[in-house]
Amino acid sequence: MAKASEQFRQSDVTIWGIVALVCGATAVLGANVSAMIPQSVLAGLHKTRLEGASLDQLRIQVGELREQSAQLKRDNDVLTTRFALQEQAGNDVVHRVGALEVSLPKLIEALPDTAEIDRSSLTASIGGGETQMYEADGGSVMVRQQPMPMLAARAGQGMPQQLAAVPDAAAFGIAIGPKTSFEGAPAAWTDLSGKLGPLLFGLAPLLADEANSAEKRIVVGPITQLSEANALCVRLERIAITCVPVPFTGTPLTL
């Protein structure tokens, strides 16, 4: 049987001591290094291969969602711009229709009473000699369609002459339009009456002298109240016609 001194030698103790020191140093070093590694890296190392692939796919999907969100924002900006342009175009149409509503009645009033209808522009005109037969109780009914006969102009049915205006210094009038000469006054009055139409209904023209000038001004009246003259001038100035309230004095305008 071997002795105890022969079973444990000092060299064996030395070797195992060195091994123990190396293991302890490795453990301490590993603990310090693991504290310096980011948590995401450690989490990735602990994940399986399938879990790592799912995380990558999630990141890709988040990136795609961001791109789609940016595209939707750009599309929204484009649609907002188009809506603003459409609204502006609609406002332009409303303004044009409003201008037509103001100008068309004046154009219609300016047409002479002897104006004829342009029959070439009618698309549903009736030709001559068209006859249609309809069955009825006890026989038949014949319907013949033909255009209405043209009305001949009546001679001697012209518009009555406008009565000459009587100047009245106690009444008021309005000087309308630009300055004119004595010879050009009738043409200027014809142009103004055609433009203004019913606004001058019941008013007669006078030709008044312009101060410190050889030119004339057309004055229409009489108007009883100064406030009425001012109100009429406001309406005329809205359609770019110069107007000034003045006394209703001057020479009757011969047309």
Backbone as CSV, one residue per row, in Angstrom:
resi,resn,N_x,N_y,N_z,CA_x,CA_y,CA_z,C_x,C_y,C_z
1,MET,0.859,-1.195,0.000,0.000,0.000,0.000,0.884,1.231,0.000
2,ALA,0.538,2.267,-0.879,1.399,3.445,-1.024,1.232,4.372,0.155
3,LYS,2.276,5.115,0.414,2.265,6.084,1.501,1.572,7.368,1.065
4,ALA,1.123,8.183,2.056,0.448,9.452,1.744,1.380,10.424,1.071
5,SER,2.621,10.421,1.407,3.585,11.336,0.782,3.785,11.023,-0.680
6,GLU,3.590,9.740,-1.045,3.761,9.365,-2.448,2.505,9.699,-3.261
7,GLN,1.281,9.830,-2.665,0.042,10.133,-3.405,-0.056,11.612,-3.789
8,PHE,0.336,12.576,-3.014,0.243,14.021,-3.297,1.632,14.607,-3.350
9,ARG,1.973,15.092,-4.583,3.278,15.740,-4.747,3.074,17.250,-4.866
10,GLN,4.073,17.987,-4.576,3.992,19.459,-4.603,3.801,19.977,-6.022
11,SER,4.332,19.248,-6.999,4.184,19.683,-8.401,2.726,19.633,-8.839
12,ASP,2.009,18.635,-8.335,0.585,18.558,-8.690,-0.182,19.745,-8.123
13,VAL,0.115,20.134,-6.940,-0.568,21.278,-6.327,-0.259,22.560,-7.089
14,THR,0.946,22.702,-7.533,1.337,23.921,-8.269,0.566,24.034,-9.580
15,ILE,0.473,22.921,-10.297,-0.227,22.940,-11.596,-1.698,23.315,-11.414
16,TRP,-2.360,22.674,-10.471,-3.778,22.965,-10.260,-4.007,24.369,-9.701
17,GLY,-3.064,24.896,-8.987,-3.185,26.283,-8.518,-3.128,27.269,-9.669
18,ILE,-2.174,26.984,-10.579,-2.076,27.868,-11.759,-3.364,27.811,-12.571
19,VAL,-3.909,26.606,-12.748,-5.166,26.464,-13.508,-6.291,27.234,-12.832
20,ALA,-6.363,27.174,-11.518,-7.412,27.892,-10.795,-7.266,29.396,-10.946
21,LEU,-6.018,29.898,-10.887,-5.797,31.341,-11.072,-6.207,31.793,-12.471
22,VAL,-5.854,31.002,-13.491,-6.221,31.361,-14.873,-7.739,31.403,-15.034
23,CYS,-8.427,30.432,-14.482,-9.896,30.406,-14.588,-10.526,31.610,-13.881
24,GLY,-9.989,31.943,-12.700,-10.534,33.099,-11.990,-10.314,34.390,-12.749
25,ALA,-9.098,34.541,-13.313,-8.822,35.758,-14.094,-9.718,35.843,-15.314
26,THR,-9.936,34.689,-15.962,-10.817,34.678,-17.144,-12.245,35.078,-16.767
27,ALA,-12.724,34.609,-15.639,-14.084,34.947,-15.205,-14.219,36.435,-14.916
28,VAL,-13.206,37.000,-14.220,-13.249,38.440,-13.921,-13.204,39.260,-15.202
29,LEU,-12.316,38.873,-16.132,-12.206,39.601,-17.399,-13.498,39.501,-18.206
30,GLY,-14.103,38.328,-18.228,-15.368,38.162,-18.965,-16.478,39.016,-18.384
31,ALA,-16.531,39.119,-17.073,-17.567,39.951,-16.453,-17.400,41.423,-16.823
32,ASN,-16.141,41.905,-16.840,-15.899,43.313,-17.193,-16.203,43.585,-18.666
33,VAL,-15.815,42.653,-19.539,-16.056,42.848,-20.976,-17.553,42.822,-21.279
34,SER,-18.298,41.935,-20.641,-19.747,41.858,-20.888,-20.464,43.132,-20.451
35,ALA,-19.926,43.827,-19.464,-20.546,45.091,-19.036,-20.358,46.192,-20.068
36,MET,-19.264,46.103,-20.856,-19.007,47.126,-21.875,-19.727,46.841,-23.185
37,ILE,-20.213,45.662,-23.445,-20.910,45.327,-24.695,-22.341,45.881,-24.621
38,PRO,-22.870,46.521,-25.725,-24.245,47.042,-25.722,-25.260,45.937,-25.459
39,GLN,-26.385,46.363,-24.861,-27.411,45.388,-24.508,-28.048,44.767,-25.740
40,SER,-28.172,45.569,-26.835,-28.780,45.030,-28.049,-27.954,43.908,-28.648
41,VAL,-26.600,44.033,-28.548,-25.731,42.974,-29.076,-25.907,41.705,-28.264
42,LEU,-25.965,41.854,-26.958,-26.164,40.680,-26.112,-27.522,40.036,-26.369
43,ALA,-28.554,40.905,-26.566,-29.882,40.351,-26.847,-29.886,39.619,-28.171
44,GLY,-29.171,40.173,-29.171,-29.082,39.491,-30.449,-28.348,38.173,-30.359
45,LEU,-27.325,38.113,-29.512,-26.584,36.859,-29.356,-27.431,35.788,-28.684
46,HIS,-28.317,36.206,-27.796,-29.158,35.236,-27.103,-30.358,34.792,-27.934
47,LYS,-30.702,35.552,-29.014,-31.857,35.192,-29.832,-31.494,34.065,-30.780
48,THR,-32.530,33.348,-31.164,-32.344,32.275,-32.139,-32.288,32.860,-33.547
49,ARG,-32.021,32.014,-34.510,-31.912,32.477,-35.899,-33.255,32.978,-36.415
50,LEU,-34.354,32.337,-36.087,-35.678,32.747,-36.551,-36.100,34.075,-35.943
51,GLU,-35.788,34.245,-34.639,-36.137,35.511,-33.994,-35.343,36.665,-34.590
52,GLY,-34.093,36.452,-34.934,-33.284,37.501,-35.562,-33.823,37.885,-36.928
53,ALA,-34.284,36.911,-37.714,-34.870,37.200,-39.027,-36.155,38.003,-38.879
54,SER,-36.988,37.695,-37.878,-38.227,38.442,-37.657,-37.933,39.890,-37.301
55,LEU,-36.914,40.145,-36.529,-36.539,41.513,-36.175,-36.096,42.298,-37.402
56,ASP,-35.338,41.671,-38.286,-34.919,42.347,-39.517,-36.121,42.664,-40.397
57,GLN,-37.054,41.746,-40.509,-38.247,42.003,-41.301,-39.062,43.147,-40.716
58,LEU,-39.149,43.199,-39.397,-39.883,44.288,-38.762,-39.242,45.635,-39.063
59,ARG,-37.929,45.702,-39.052,-37.237,46.949,-39.378,-37.494,47.346,-40.829
60,ILE,-37.481,46.360,-41.730,-37.744,46.661,-43.144,-39.168,47.195,-43.323
61,GLN,-40.138,46.583,-42.642,-41.516,47.034,-42.745,-41.697,48.438,-42.178
62,VAL,-41.013,48.736,-41.081,-41.082,50.091,-40.523,-40.524,51.106,-41.512
63,GLY,-39.421,50.766,-42.192,-38.864,51.662,-43.203,-39.830,51.877,-44.362
64,GLU,-40.503,50.798,-44.802,-41.478,50.939,-45.880,-42.657,51.807,-45.454
65,LEU,-43.102,51.647,-44.206,-44.199,52.481,-43.711,-43.809,53.953,-43.678
66,ARG,-42.585,54.237,-43.337,-42.128,55.632,-43.341,-42.138,56.199,-44.754
67,GLU,-41.688,55.402,-45.737,-41.702,55.870,-47.124,-43.133,56.103,-47.605
68,GLN,-44.046,55.187,-47.268,-45.435,55.367,-47.665,-46.055,56.587,-46.998
69,SER,-45.709,56.834,-45.744,-46.224,58.026,-45.061,-45.734,59.303,-45.735
70,ALA,-44.466,59.318,-46.142,-43.946,60.493,-46.851,-44.640,60.674,-48.198
71,GLN,-44.916,59.550,-48.916,-45.613,59.639,-50.195,-47.039,60.156,-50.019
72,LEU,-47.716,59.686,-48.970,-49.064,60.184,-48.697,-49.067,61.675,-48.385
73,LYS,-48.056,62.138,-47.693,-47.966,63.567,-47.392,-47.777,64.372,-48.672
74,ARG,-46.931,63.862,-49.589,-46.735,64.567,-50.864,-48.025,64.578,-51.679
75,ASP,-48.740,63.447,-51.706,-50.008,63.400,-52.434,-51.027,64.361,-51.829
76,ASN,-51.042,64.463,-50.516,-51.962,65.394,-49.860,-51.646,66.838,-50.236
77,ASP,-50.364,67.176,-50.317,-49.990,68.535,-50.730,-50.439,68.810,-52.163
78,VAL,-50.285,67.812,-53.046,-50.705,67.990,-54.439,-52.221,68.189,-54.525
79,LEU,-52.982,67.377,-53.781,-54.438,67.507,-53.803,-54.892,68.843,-53.220
80,THR,-54.202,69.304,-52.188,-54.547,70.610,-51.614,-54.322,71.732,-52.625
81,THR,-53.227,71.641,-53.370,-52.950,72.649,-54.397,-54.003,72.619,-55.501
82,ARG,-54.378,71.405,-55.932,-55.402,71.291,-56.970,-56.744,71.838,-56.482
83,PHE,-57.091,71.565,-55.240,-58.350,72.083,-54.700,-58.346,73.608,-54.671
84,ALA,-57.209,74.190,-54.296,-57.120,75.658,-54.280,-57.282,76.228,-55.688
85,LEU,-56.665,75.557,-56.691,-56.800,76.027,-58.071,-58.242,75.897,-58.557
86,GLN,-58.906,74.780,-58.213,-60.298,74.608,-58.608,-61.189,75.663,-57.960
87,GLU,-60.927,75.973,-56.702,-61.718,77.003,-56.025,-61.510,78.368,-56.671
88,GLN,-60.261,78.659,-57.056,-59.995,79.929,-57.729,-60.702,79.989,-59.079
89,ALA,-60.673,78.866,-59.828,-61.368,78.833,-61.114,-62.874,79.004,-60.924
90,GLY,-63.435,78.385,-59.867,-64.861,78.565,-59.593,-65.209,80.008,-59.268
91,ASN,-64.352,80.680,-58.519,-64.593,82.098,-58.219,-64.535,82.943,-59.484
92,ASP,-63.601,82.613,-60.401,-63.532,83.349,-61.667,-64.813,83.169,-62.474
93,VAL,-65.345,81.943,-62.486,-66.592,81.693,-63.220,-67.744,82.485,-62.610
94,VAL,-67.804,82.525,-61.277,-68.866,83.288,-60.613,-68.765,84.771,-60.961
95,HIS,-67.547,85.304,-60.987,-67.374,86.716,-61.336,-67.790,86.980,-62.786
96,ARG,-67.432,86.051,-63.690,-67.806,86.255,-65.096,-69.316,86.175,-65.284
97,VAL,-69.956,85.225,-64.601,-71.413,85.121,-64.710,-72.078,86.372,-64.141
98,GLY,-71.539,86.879,-63.031,-72.084,88.116,-62.479,-71.941,89.293,-63.434
99,ALA,-70.788,89.355,-64.120,-70.599,90.425,-65.103,-71.582,90.288,-66.262
100,LEU,-71.847,89.035,-66.691,-72.822,88.827,-67.767,-74.228,89.216,-67.321
101,GLU,-74.574,88.912,-66.074,-75.901,89.278,-65.581,-76.096,90.790,-65.561
102,VAL,-75.008,91.520,-65.389,-75.111,92.985,-65.380,-75.139,93.548,-66.798
103,SER,-74.314,92.980,-67.696,-74.163,93.561,-69.030,-75.244,93.115,-70.010
104,LEU,-75.762,91.870,-69.882,-76.743,91.383,-70.853,-78.034,92.210,-70.872
105,PRO,-78.624,92.553,-69.707,-79.823,93.404,-69.786,-79.564,94.740,-70.477
106,LYS,-78.393,95.310,-70.274,-78.084,96.582,-70.935,-77.960,96.392,-72.441
107,LEU,-77.354,95.266,-72.865,-77.236,95.006,-74.299,-78.608,94.776,-74.927
108,ILE,-79.488,94.082,-74.200,-80.828,93.839,-74.738,-81.616,95.138,-74.841
109,GLU,-81.477,96.005,-73.824,-82.181,97.282,-73.860,-81.658,98.179,-74.969
110,ALA,-80.382,97.991,-75.341,-79.805,98.830,-76.389,-80.237,98.408,-77.783
111,LEU,-80.841,97.205,-77.943,-81.283,96.763,-79.267,-82.452,97.618,-79.745
112,PRO,-82.465,98.010,-81.003,-83.609,98.774,-81.518,-84.843,97.881,-81.626
113,ASP,-86.022,98.530,-81.609,-87.272,97.774,-81.692,-87.443,97.092,-83.038
114,THR,-86.766,97.582,-84.067,-86.912,97.007,-85.411,-85.928,95.880,-85.672
115,ALA,-85.198,95.445,-84.634,-84.225,94.365,-84.829,-84.950,93.067,-85.157
116,GLU,-84.476,92.359,-86.179,-85.094,91.123,-86.622,-84.362,89.926,-86.035
117,ILE,-85.038,88.786,-86.024,-84.459,87.543,-85.522,-83.657,86.883,-86.627
118,ASP,-82.480,86.445,-86.301,-81.649,85.720,-87.260,-82.154,84.281,-87.342
119,ARG,-82.973,83.992,-88.337,-83.563,82.665,-88.437,-82.550,81.601,-88.845
120,SER,-81.403,81.994,-89.360,-80.396,80.997,-89.731,-79.793,80.314,-88.513
121,SER,-79.940,80.928,-87.327,-79.379,80.338,-86.114,-80.357,79.422,-85.393
122,LEU,-81.581,79.284,-85.901,-82.569,78.424,-85.269,-82.337,76.985,-85.700
123,THR,-82.204,76.092,-84.743,-81.930,74.682,-85.056,-83.194,73.836,-85.092
124,ALA,-84.300,74.381,-84.635,-85.539,73.605,-84.623,-86.629,74.323,-85.412
125,SER,-86.269,74.899,-86.543,-87.235,75.621,-87.348,-88.162,74.639,-88.061
126,ILE,-89.330,75.115,-88.416,-90.344,74.292,-89.070,-90.357,74.637,-90.544
127,GLY,-90.221,73.636,-91.372,-90.291,73.853,-92.813,-91.724,73.887,-93.297
128,GLY,-91.914,74.293,-94.527,-93.246,74.374,-95.098,-93.692,73.048,-95.695
129,GLY,-95.013,72.847,-95.723,-95.570,71.672,-96.380,-95.487,70.389,-95.591
130,GLU,-95.241,70.432,-94.290,-95.174,69.219,-93.486,-96.570,68.906,-92.940
131,THR,-97.048,67.702,-93.254,-98.396,67.295,-92.851,-98.317,65.956,-92.143
132,GLN,-99.041,65.821,-91.029,-99.072,64.580,-90.263,-100.521,64.159,-90.069
133,MET,-100.770,62.846,-90.213,-102.107,62.273,-90.071,-102.178,61.469,-88.777
134,TYR,-103.259,61.651,-88.022,-103.485,60.925,-86.780,-104.865,60.268,-86.851
135,GLU,-104.913,59.008,-86.446,-106.185,58.297,-86.398,-106.993,58.784,-85.199
136,ALA,-108.278,58.996,-85.416,-109.172,59.448,-84.361,-110.491,58.697,-84.471
137,ASP,-111.334,58.848,-83.464,-112.645,58.192,-83.486,-113.496,58.758,-84.619
138,GLY,-113.936,57.882,-85.502,-114.788,58.307,-86.601,-114.033,58.823,-87.803
139,GLY,-112.720,58.703,-87.841,-111.974,59.170,-89.005,-110.529,59.441,-88.664
140,SER,-109.968,60.505,-89.242,-108.570,60.862,-89.027,-108.444,62.370,-88.907
141,VAL,-107.350,62.786,-88.346,-107.073,64.213,-88.154,-105.782,64.541,-88.879
142,MET,-105.784,65.609,-89.658,-104.606,66.048,-90.393,-104.046,67.298,-89.716
143,VAL,-102.768,67.262,-89.389,-102.088,68.395,-88.759,-101.026,68.893,-89.719
144,ARG,-101.119,70.154,-90.059,-100.155,70.767,-90.981,-99.365,71.833,-90.219
145,GLN,-98.058,71.760,-90.296,-97.172,72.706,-89.616,-96.504,73.603,-90.647
146,GLN,-96.468,74.893,-90.354,-95.793,75.850,-91.222,-95.272,77.008,-90.380
147,PRO,-94.183,77.656,-90.817,-93.618,78.763,-90.037,-94.556,79.947,-89.984
148,MET,-94.437,80.746,-88.926,-95.262,81.932,-88.784,-94.874,82.962,-89.829
149,PRO,-95.817,83.692,-90.333,-95.489,84.702,-91.357,-94.685,85.847,-90.755
150,MET,-93.835,86.413,-91.590,-93.022,87.553,-91.162,-93.902,88.794,-91.061
151,LEU,-93.752,89.536,-89.974,-94.513,90.762,-89.782,-93.824,91.911,-90.491
152,ALA,-94.567,92.594,-91.304,-94.006,93.742,-92.019,-93.929,94.936,-91.084
153,ALA,-92.902,95.729,-91.266,-92.726,96.918,-90.434,-93.815,97.934,-90.737
154,ARG,-94.413,98.450,-89.688,-95.467,99.437,-89.854,-94.870,100.808,-90.084
155,ALA,-95.359,101.453,-91.124,-94.865,102.796,-91.429,-95.540,103.805,-90.510
156,GLY,-94.790,104.800,-90.123,-95.341,105.865,-89.307,-95.570,105.490,-87.857
157,GLN,-94.926,104.410,-87.355,-95.090,103.986,-85.965,-93.785,104.122,-85.189
158,GLY,-93.031,105.159,-85.462,-91.763,105.362,-84.788,-91.953,105.760,-83.329
159,MET,-90.847,105.797,-82.611,-90.891,106.188,-81.213,-91.221,107.666,-81.095
160,PRO,-92.001,108.041,-80.105,-92.311,109.469,-79.939,-91.056,110.259,-79.608
161,GLN,-91.031,111.477,-80.082,-89.888,112.338,-79.844,-89.820,112.718,-78.367
162,GLN,-88.603,112.754,-77.854,-88.406,113.124,-76.459,-88.680,114.612,-76.271
163,LEU,-89.448,114.923,-75.223,-89.785,116.312,-74.952,-88.547,117.087,-74.537
164,ALA,-88.483,118.330,-74.954,-87.339,119.169,-74.608,-87.362,119.476,-73.113
165,ALA,-86.178,119.466,-72.514,-86.069,119.730,-71.087,-86.227,121.221,-70.821
166,VAL,-86.856,121.532,-69.702,-87.046,122.920,-69.289,-86.099,123.199,-68.134
167,PRO,-85.139,124.100,-68.294,-84.195,124.386,-67.196,-84.928,124.895,-65.963
168,ASP,-84.438,124.493,-64.798,-85.032,124.901,-63.525,-83.888,125.087,-62.534
169,ALA,-83.601,126.330,-62.189,-82.484,126.607,-61.288,-82.741,126.092,-59.878
170,ALA,-84.013,125.870,-59.518,-84.322,125.382,-58.176,-84.179,123.867,-58.064
171,ALA,-84.072,123.202,-59.196,-83.943,121.741,-59.184,-82.479,121.360,-59.342
172,PHE,-82.232,120.083,-59.195,-80.872,119.557,-59.322,-80.776,118.667,-60.555
173,GLY,-79.571,118.527,-61.029,-79.271,117.626,-62.137,-77.923,116.968,-61.896
174,ILE,-77.525,116.136,-62.826,-76.212,115.480,-62.731,-75.492,115.661,-64.056
175,ALA,-74.249,116.114,-63.972,-73.399,116.242,-65.159,-72.707,114.903,-65.371
176,ILE,-73.005,114.253,-66.491,-72.493,112.906,-66.740,-71.589,112.904,-67.956
177,GLY,-70.675,111.950,-67.972,-69.798,111.770,-69.117,-68.693,112.808,-69.179
178,PRO,-67.810,112.651,-70.158,-66.704,113.602,-70.307,-67.171,114.905,-70.952
179,LYS,-66.264,115.864,-70.987,-66.552,117.126,-71.667,-66.699,116.873,-73.162
180,THR,-67.530,117.700,-73.824,-67.766,117.524,-75.250,-67.957,118.886,-75.896
181,SER,-67.906,118.892,-77.203,-68.147,120.133,-77.940,-69.636,120.275,-78.235
182,PHE,-70.021,121.432,-78.729,-71.433,121.657,-79.048,-71.885,120.745,-80.181
183,GLU,-71.003,120.554,-81.180,-71.365,119.707,-82.315,-71.408,118.226,-81.931
184,GLY,-70.551,117.816,-81.003,-70.508,116.396,-80.635,-71.428,116.020,-79.498
185,ALA,-72.205,116.977,-78.977,-73.080,116.684,-77.841,-74.168,115.669,-78.183
186,PRO,-74.872,115.785,-79.353,-75.907,114.774,-79.644,-75.359,113.349,-79.704
187,ALA,-74.201,113.171,-80.337,-73.625,111.827,-80.408,-73.212,111.330,-79.028
188,ALA,-72.678,112.235,-78.194,-72.289,111.837,-76.842,-73.506,111.433,-76.019
189,TRP,-74.618,112.180,-76.181,-75.833,111.829,-75.439,-76.411,110.490,-75.918
190,THR,-76.365,110.248,-77.227,-76.845,108.959,-77.744,-76.032,107.804,-77.171
191,ASP,-74.717,107.993,-77.082,-73.862,106.937,-76.530,-74.156,106.713,-75.042
192,LEU,-74.313,107.804,-74.281,-74.581,107.665,-72.846,-75.948,107.039,-72.581
193,SER,-76.964,107.470,-73.327,-78.299,106.907,-73.108,-78.345,105.433,-73.480
194,GLY,-77.548,105.029,-74.481,-77.495,103.611,-74.828,-76.807,102.780,-73.767
195,LYS,-75.784,103.337,-73.109,-75.073,102.602,-72.061,-75.869,102.527,-70.762
196,LEU,-76.501,103.658,-70.389,-77.144,103.726,-69.078,-78.578,103.215,-69.091
197,GLY,-79.286,103.378,-70.214,-80.614,102.800,-70.349,-81.584,103.284,-69.283
198,PRO,-82.153,102.346,-68.485,-83.215,102.724,-67.532,-82.741,103.596,-66.390
199,LEU,-81.438,103.730,-66.182,-80.969,104.594,-65.098,-81.342,106.054,-65.335
200,LEU,-81.518,106.419,-66.610,-81.860,107.808,-66.944,-83.331,107.953,-67.299
201,PHE,-84.157,106.983,-66.904,-85.581,107.044,-67.244,-86.239,108.241,-66.550
202,GLY,-86.968,109.038,-67.335,-87.651,110.211,-66.803,-86.793,111.450,-66.713
203,LEU,-85.529,111.382,-67.145,-84.629,112.535,-67.100,-84.371,113.038,-68.515
204,ALA,-84.277,114.344,-68.650,-84.047,114.974,-69.951,-82.689,115.663,-69.944
205,PRO,-82.048,115.777,-71.130,-80.702,116.349,-71.180,-80.704,117.858,-71.428
206,LEU,-79.750,118.509,-70.803,-79.413,119.904,-71.079,-77.941,119.983,-71.435
207,LEU,-77.575,121.071,-72.108,-76.178,121.307,-72.465,-75.708,122.526,-71.684
208,ALA,-74.822,122.299,-70.707,-74.356,123.371,-69.831,-72.944,123.769,-70.211
209,ASP,-72.623,125.055,-69.975,-71.281,125.560,-70.263,-70.309,125.080,-69.189
210,GLU,-69.088,124.757,-69.609,-68.027,124.365,-68.691,-67.264,125.614,-68.263
211,ALA,-67.004,125.737,-66.979,-66.331,126.924,-66.457,-64.929,127.045,-67.041
212,ASN,-64.590,128.290,-67.471,-63.258,128.607,-68.003,-62.880,127.705,-69.173
213,SER,-63.881,127.363,-70.005,-63.599,126.500,-71.152,-64.705,126.680,-72.173
214,ALA,-64.372,126.406,-73.432,-65.364,126.483,-74.500,-66.134,125.181,-74.662
215,GLU,-65.777,124.171,-73.912,-66.446,122.887,-74.028,-67.733,122.870,-73.206
216,LYS,-68.533,121.825,-73.434,-69.844,121.702,-72.797,-69.881,120.434,-71.938
217,ARG,-70.900,120.401,-71.055,-71.174,119.210,-70.252,-72.644,118.856,-70.400
218,ILE,-72.941,117.568,-70.482,-74.325,117.105,-70.572,-74.878,116.966,-69.154
219,VAL,-75.989,117.671,-68.890,-76.644,117.653,-67.584,-78.031,117.063,-67.774
220,VAL,-78.375,116.040,-66.986,-79.697,115.421,-67.073,-80.443,115.694,-65.777
221,GLY,-81.770,115.842,-65.909,-82.607,116.131,-64.764,-84.048,116.310,-65.213
222,PRO,-84.907,116.917,-64.458,-84.641,117.480,-63.128,-84.759,116.431,-62.018
223,ILE,-84.040,116.680,-60.925,-84.074,115.843,-59.733,-84.411,116.751,-58.559
224,THR,-85.420,116.371,-57.795,-85.926,117.269,-56.751,-84.993,117.370,-55.553
225,GLN,-84.373,116.282,-55.141,-83.555,116.273,-53.935,-82.082,116.067,-54.288
226,LEU,-81.205,116.765,-53.541,-79.765,116.603,-53.746,-79.308,115.194,-53.358
227,SER,-79.951,114.622,-52.353,-79.575,113.261,-51.940,-79.851,112.252,-53.051
228,GLU,-80.943,112.466,-53.800,-81.239,111.570,-54.918,-80.179,111.705,-56.009
229,ALA,-79.729,112.930,-56.259,-78.679,113.132,-57.257,-77.379,112.462,-56.826
230,ASN,-77.042,112.597,-55.551,-75.823,111.941,-55.061,-75.928,110.420,-55.164
231,ALA,-77.094,109.866,-54.822,-77.270,108.411,-54.902,-77.156,107.920,-56.339
232,LEU,-77.716,108.688,-57.289,-77.612,108.292,-58.694,-76.171,108.373,-59.186
233,CYS,-75.428,109.365,-58.724,-74.016,109.475,-59.106,-73.209,108.295,-58.573
234,VAL,-73.532,107.853,-57.374,-72.823,106.690,-56.821,-73.038,105.468,-57.702
235,ARG,-74.255,105.263,-58.185,-74.543,104.113,-59.046,-73.835,104.233,-60.386
236,LEU,-73.758,105.457,-60.922,-73.088,105.636,-62.214,-71.580,105.471,-62.093
237,GLU,-71.009,105.916,-60.981,-69.563,105.781,-60.809,-69.143,104.327,-60.663
238,ARG,-70.052,103.471,-60.229,-69.725,102.046,-60.130,-69.501,101.418,-61.497
239,ILE,-70.089,101.996,-62.539,-69.888,101.475,-63.893,-68.988,102.412,-64.699
240,ALA,-68.125,103.141,-63.997,-67.076,103.967,-64.621,-67.651,105.094,-65.471
241,ILE,-68.720,105.748,-65.018,-69.281,106.927,-65.676,-69.106,108.102,-64.724
242,THR,-68.402,109.130,-65.190,-68.197,110.305,-64.347,-69.530,111.009,-64.113
243,CYS,-69.744,111.461,-62.879,-71.029,112.060,-62.515,-70.800,113.066,-61.392
244,VAL,-71.412,114.266,-61.535,-71.292,115.326,-60.530,-72.656,115.999,-60.383
245,PRO,-73.212,116.105,-59.168,-74.470,116.838,-58.978,-74.266,118.336,-59.242
246,VAL,-75.143,118.921,-60.039,-75.060,120.345,-60.399,-76.483,120.901,-60.472
247,PRO,-76.642,122.232,-60.494,-77.972,122.808,-60.733,-78.465,122.465,-62.140
248,PHE,-79.773,122.309,-62.267,-80.345,121.912,-63.554,-80.556,123.160,-64.413
249,THR,-79.464,123.652,-64.948,-79.492,124.832,-65.813,-78.699,124.539,-67.071
250,GLY,-79.079,125.237,-68.163,-78.375,125.054,-69.417,-79.308,125.230,-70.594
251,THR,-78.865,124.772,-71.746,-79.633,124.874,-72.985,-80.194,123.507,-73.342
252,PRO,-81.484,123.407,-73.706,-82.025,122.100,-74.105,-81.209,121.504,-75.246
253,LEU,-80.925,120.230,-75.132,-80.111,119.540,-76.131,-80.996,119.115,-77.289
254,THR,-80.655,119.575,-78.481,-81.403,119.231,-79.686,-80.847,117.945,-80.272
255,LEU,-81.711,116.933,-80.427,-81.282,115.627,-80.938,-81.574,115.522,-82.425
